[in-house]
Amino acid sequence: MKKVMVGVVAGLAMMSMNVMAAGDAEAGKAKAAICAACHGADGIATIPGYPNLKGQNEQYLISSVKAYKNKERQGGLAAVMQAQAAMLSDQDIANLAAYYANLK
């Protein structure tokens, strides 16, 4: 029974973290202008080899940008993304992810 309760508490904590980190797509849209230079105004990359962000999984976008921010992603043009990500708060990242994930 003790293990079940620990599991329930842990699950609730994880769920509440996701709710707290929920992004605001409208705020993300306002912040996305800098992203558009490489990833396109509509989330479709304008430069070959750059990823499309339109319709991408929200949690994937969050983890990817945070990995750049924490300098965990290397190679290619990672330095460019690291510099961009360094200027974003966790809420900015969540907002941008919500915006791009909701583009259809």
SULURRA-V912177 format. One record per backbone hydrogen bond with DSSP energy under -1.0 kcal/mol. CO is the residue of the C=O (numbers start at 0). NH is the residue of the N-H. E is the energy in kcal/mol with one decimal. If there is no record, write none. Layout:
co=(CO & CO)
nh=(NH & NH)
e=(E & E)
This chain:
co=(0 & 1 & 2 & 3 & 4 & 5 & 6 & 7 & 8 & 9 & 10 & 11 & 12 & 13 & 14 & 15 & 16 & 18 & 23 & 24 & 25 & 26 & 27 & 31 & 34 & 34 & 35 & 37 & 39 & 42 & 42 & 46 & 52 & 56 & 57 & 58 & 59 & 60 & 61 & 62 & 63 & 64 & 65 & 66 & 67 & 74 & 76 & 76 & 77 & 78 & 79 & 80 & 81 & 83 & 84 & 88 & 89 & 90 & 91 & 92 & 93 & 94 & 95 & 96 & 97 & 99)
nh=(4 & 5 & 6 & 7 & 8 & 9 & 10 & 11 & 12 & 13 & 14 & 15 & 16 & 17 & 18 & 19 & 20 & 21 & 27 & 28 & 29 & 30 & 31 & 35 & 37 & 38 & 39 & 45 & 42 & 52 & 53 & 49 & 55 & 60 & 61 & 62 & 63 & 64 & 65 & 66 & 67 & 68 & 69 & 71 & 70 & 77 & 79 & 80 & 81 & 82 & 83 & 84 & 85 & 86 & 87 & 92 & 93 & 94 & 95 & 96 & 97 & 98 & 99 & 100 & 101 & 54)
e=(-2.2 & -2.1 & -2.2 & -2.5 & -2.7 & -2.5 & -2.5 & -2.6 & -2.3 & -2.2 & -2.2 & -2.5 & -1.8 & -1.8 & -2.0 & -2.5 & -1.8 & -1.4 & -2.3 & -2.3 & -1.8 & -1.2 & -1.1 & -1.6 & -1.3 & -2.9 & -1.5 & -1.3 & -1.5 & -2.4 & -2.0 & -2.1 & -2.1 & -2.3 & -2.3 & -2.6 & -2.6 & -2.6 & -2.4 & -1.9 & -2.0 & -2.8 & -2.4 & -3.2 & -1.7 & -2.1 & -1.1 & -1.5 & -3.1 & -1.9 & -2.0 & -3.2 & -1.9 & -1.1 & -1.8 & -2.3 & -2.2 & -2.6 & -2.8 & -2.5 & -2.3 & -2.3 & -2.7 & -2.5 & -1.6 & -2.8)
